[in-house]
Amino acid sequence: MADERLPGFRGLAAKHRALYVGLAVVVVLGGILFAYYANYALDRTTAADRARTERKAGSAADREQPPFVATRTARDIEQDPPENFVVLLDRKLTEREQADLAAIKPGVGGLDVWRFLKPLGGRLVEYASPSIFPNEGLEGGSGPTGAWSQSFHLNLNSDRGAGLTVNSMKAVKDSCRPSRAVAAVDLPLAGSEGRQGLMWDLSGDTGIRPKGPYVLDDGEDQGKLFFRHNVIELGNGQSNMAMLIQPRVSDLTCTWHIDASYTDTSGTHTQRIPGTGTFTTEAVPASPLQDFGNVIGRGWGCLGDVVRENCPTAEDLEQFPPGWLVEQAKT
């Protein structure tokens, strides 16, 4: 190998060969040490710039993610039935369906009736009882005017590394119209307890600005404007924010959305919930073509276009004027 790489090396004297080898070793080790310390010095002198560049790149990638994701979850009626509710349908029940309904003896909560009507196209609308706010104690106004509600759960979650603060959520009505339901079935009380959450009053047409959100709570904050006293912190490892949302309407069915205002390191922004879609909160018509009600201790009674033999207390209910469901909800 020496003859091939170093011609004449074999012919050197022994001490010259040793000197030659030692010099080669010193040169190689010196080169290695020089490269190591040169790289070390370069790393030290550029560490701050590289860290700054990496932070900027990380922050830019973090901001490319959605600030937060809003997910709507329907209320589980089977596990968490409202205190009192009405089931609406966009068609009249047939004579056979009326007979099947009249044969049901609703238990507490009326879940048997709900299970019967849901496959027929039934939609559940809750009574928005004014008793949730004793003495009409809403901050900045009187009591809520909405008689009906369709509550749901809203979950806010952010995967951002940097934190952000939601400091306002405003409900915006996109359109309002009379209810298109033609049949209504009123169910007895379930006796459920109040739930924590947020309430908006969407009563009136689109020209009337929604009020709220107010705190739904049995504690000291009940009826207070939520964002006047609170904010929602998301991102930076904060846990998911889950809220029960109770929108209230009176005599009109409204589609609406939420404009959420949030602040992060780049400033203040607005995000629409739910994206490009809307929520719908349905009202009970004042005089549906078919109006069924379960009178506690008496059984079913009906108004409107109903087969009378299916309504043993029809004569009693006929003493009430049309729209008695709406009046019952208001009181």
Solvent accessible surface area in square Angstrom, and as a share of the most:
residue,aa,sasa,rsa
1,M,180,0.81
2,A,32,0.25
3,D,76,0.39
4,E,140,0.63
5,R,177,0.65
6,L,65,0.32
7,P,113,0.71
8,G,54,0.52
9,F,30,0.13
10,R,167,0.61
11,G,73,0.70
12,L,67,0.33
13,A,52,0.40
14,A,69,0.54
15,K,153,0.65
16,H,90,0.40
17,R,78,0.29
18,A,67,0.52
19,L,130,0.65
20,Y,97,0.37
21,V,76,0.43
22,G,33,0.32
23,L,113,0.56
24,A,48,0.37
25,V,75,0.43
26,V,98,0.56
27,V,97,0.56
28,V,91,0.52
29,L,97,0.48
30,G,35,0.34
31,G,40,0.38
32,I,103,0.52
33,L,104,0.52
34,F,154,0.64
35,A,60,0.46
36,Y,133,0.50
37,Y,130,0.49
38,A,46,0.35
39,N,88,0.45
40,Y,110,0.42
41,A,52,0.41
42,L,107,0.53
43,D,60,0.31
44,R,169,0.62
45,T,103,0.60
46,T,43,0.25
47,A,45,0.35
48,A,63,0.49
49,D,82,0.43
50,R,108,0.40
51,A,38,0.30
52,R,109,0.40
53,T,87,0.51
54,E,115,0.52
55,R,149,0.55
56,K,133,0.56
57,A,61,0.48
58,G,41,0.40
59,S,51,0.33
60,A,42,0.32
61,A,57,0.44
62,D,22,0.11
63,R,116,0.42
64,E,146,0.66
65,Q,69,0.31
66,P,84,0.53
67,P,19,0.12
68,F,2,0.01
69,V,84,0.48
70,A,31,0.24
71,T,70,0.41
72,R,118,0.43
73,T,64,0.37
74,A,68,0.53
75,R,29,0.11
76,D,75,0.39
77,I,24,0.12
78,E,71,0.32
79,Q,150,0.67
80,D,30,0.16
81,P,28,0.18
82,P,3,0.02
83,E,79,0.36
84,N,18,0.09
85,F,0,0.00
86,V,0,0.00
87,V,0,0.00
88,L,0,0.00
89,L,1,0.00
90,D,86,0.44
91,R,92,0.34
92,K,86,0.37
93,L,4,0.02
94,T,73,0.42
95,E,124,0.56
96,R,178,0.65
97,E,27,0.12
98,Q,7,0.03
99,A,42,0.32
100,D,50,0.26
101,L,2,0.01
102,A,33,0.26
103,A,82,0.63
104,I,35,0.18
105,K,181,0.77
106,P,28,0.18
107,G,41,0.40
108,V,129,0.74
109,G,1,0.01
110,G,0,0.00
111,L,32,0.16
112,D,71,0.37
113,V,0,0.00
114,W,21,0.07
115,R,119,0.43
116,F,49,0.20
117,L,0,0.00
118,K,118,0.50
119,P,108,0.68
120,L,50,0.25
121,G,43,0.41
122,G,9,0.09
123,R,72,0.26
124,L,18,0.09
125,V,0,0.00
126,E,9,0.04
127,Y,30,0.11
128,A,2,0.01
129,S,31,0.20
130,P,57,0.36
131,S,86,0.55
132,I,49,0.25
133,F,4,0.02
134,P,78,0.49
135,N,151,0.78
136,E,109,0.49
137,G,43,0.41
138,L,13,0.06
139,E,42,0.19
140,G,78,0.75
141,G,41,0.39
142,S,75,0.49
143,G,12,0.11
144,P,19,0.12
145,T,88,0.51
146,G,5,0.05
147,A,4,0.03
148,W,0,0.00
149,S,0,0.00
150,Q,33,0.14
151,S,9,0.06
152,F,4,0.02
153,H,45,0.20
154,L,1,0.00
155,N,34,0.18
156,L,0,0.00
157,N,62,0.32
158,S,14,0.09
159,D,111,0.57
160,R,21,0.08
161,G,50,0.48
162,A,46,0.36
163,G,34,0.33
164,L,3,0.02
165,T,33,0.19
166,V,0,0.00
167,N,55,0.28
168,S,27,0.17
169,M,2,0.01
170,K,106,0.45
171,A,8,0.06
172,V,55,0.31
173,K,16,0.07
174,D,62,0.32
175,S,56,0.36
176,C,22,0.13
177,R,80,0.29
178,P,93,0.58
179,S,18,0.12
180,R,166,0.61
181,A,7,0.06
182,V,35,0.20
183,A,0,0.00
184,A,0,0.00
185,V,0,0.00
186,D,10,0.05
187,L,3,0.02
188,P,19,0.12
189,L,96,0.48
190,A,18,0.14
191,G,61,0.58
192,S,38,0.25
193,E,154,0.69
194,G,53,0.50
195,R,100,0.36
196,Q,130,0.58
197,G,10,0.09
198,L,5,0.02
199,M,0,0.00
200,W,1,0.00
201,D,11,0.06
202,L,0,0.00
203,S,17,0.11
204,G,17,0.16
205,D,72,0.37
206,T,61,0.36
207,G,77,0.74
208,I,96,0.49
209,R,173,0.63
210,P,20,0.13
211,K,109,0.46
212,G,25,0.24
213,P,7,0.04
214,Y,7,0.03
215,V,17,0.09
216,L,5,0.02
217,D,34,0.18
218,D,121,0.63
219,G,42,0.41
220,E,165,0.74
221,D,71,0.37
222,Q,40,0.18
223,G,1,0.01
224,K,74,0.31
225,L,32,0.16
226,F,27,0.11
227,F,37,0.15
228,R,149,0.55
229,H,101,0.45
230,N,56,0.29
231,V,76,0.43
232,I,4,0.02
233,E,85,0.38
234,L,2,0.01
235,G,1,0.01
236,N,100,0.51
237,G,80,0.77
238,Q,90,0.40
239,S,93,0.60
240,N,76,0.39
241,M,61,0.27
242,A,66,0.52
243,M,12,0.05
244,L,10,0.05
245,I,0,0.00
246,Q,16,0.07
247,P,0,0.00
248,R,1,0.00
249,V,1,0.00
250,S,21,0.13
251,D,94,0.49
252,L,31,0.16
253,T,3,0.02
254,C,0,0.00
255,T,34,0.20
256,W,0,0.00
257,H,13,0.06
258,I,0,0.00
259,D,46,0.24
260,A,0,0.00
261,S,24,0.15
262,Y,16,0.06
263,T,51,0.29
264,D,20,0.10
265,T,117,0.68
266,S,66,0.42
267,G,29,0.28
268,T,94,0.55
269,H,65,0.29
270,T,91,0.53
271,Q,40,0.18
272,R,83,0.30
273,I,1,0.01
274,P,45,0.28
275,G,44,0.42
276,T,139,0.81
277,G,33,0.31
278,T,63,0.36
279,F,8,0.03
280,T,70,0.41
281,T,1,0.01
282,E,14,0.06
283,A,0,0.00
284,V,2,0.01
285,P,19,0.12
286,A,62,0.48
287,S,71,0.46
288,P,13,0.08
289,L,99,0.49
290,Q,3,0.02
291,D,5,0.02
292,F,4,0.02
293,G,1,0.01
294,N,28,0.14
295,V,48,0.27
296,I,132,0.67
297,G,83,0.79
298,R,138,0.50
299,G,27,0.26
300,W,8,0.03
301,G,0,0.00
302,C,1,0.01
303,L,25,0.12
304,G,41,0.40
305,D,80,0.42
306,V,14,0.08
307,V,34,0.20
308,R,99,0.36
309,E,144,0.65
310,N,21,0.11
311,C,5,0.03
312,P,102,0.64
313,T,5,0.03
314,A,7,0.06
315,E,142,0.64
316,D,51,0.27
317,L,6,0.03
318,E,88,0.39
319,Q,148,0.66
320,F,102,0.43
321,P,84,0.53
322,P,111,0.70
323,G,8,0.08
324,W,27,0.10
325,L,1,0.00
326,V,16,0.09
327,E,94,0.42
328,Q,78,0.35
329,A,5,0.04
330,K,113,0.48
331,T,139,0.81
